[in-house]
């Protein structure tokens, strides 16, 4: 991924035309676009290919299955133009390793802790183990919550120089400045951009917040 604005757009739209318009408007303010199942199910995998022409695409499919199934999902995502894939490590190191191997030098991010309140129930208590799996499997980096910036700092202490992507900025209440100052490399913003009447202006605001935090 690029490392210019530190801003990643979580494009969780189901209206494909609206999603494309938002991406086109905000693209020059983004280091990457994150797509999840809602948009891909609505528009098919071709949306990955189209968006990849605007910015690097991270498929937030949170892959969590046996190694062979993980490999097949990753293979398809990369084939359609993805630059990265997000995976859960709860299925074990071998499942994460399968995605890392299929990536062939592209990026793999392990979810250590979810950003919503329920993330405290199961992912947070296991975050240290999940972070270790990310390191041992050779993942590019991890996902850590902007909604709990102190957790970002803790996870940073476990993974060294690997990348941290932090969701939860904006609608979930996370602060771009707090996330970046606690060790995140990128902030992830969804509704705060695609839900705005002027998504380009919103992207510019978040990119400025990131810049001012560094």
JOBELSUL-V168778 format. One record per helix or strand. SS is the DSSP state (H for helix, E for strand). FROM is the first residue (numbers start at 1). TO is the last residue. Records with the same first field share a line. If there is no record, write none. Layout:
SS->FROM-TO ; FROM-TO
This chain:
E->7-10 ; 32-35 ; 57-63 ; 84-88 ; 107-111 ; 141-143 ; 163-169 ; 174-174 ; 186-189
H->16-29 ; 37-43 ; 46-51 ; 67-79 ; 93-103 ; 117-120 ; 123-137 ; 146-159 ; 176-181 ; 191-194 ; 199-213
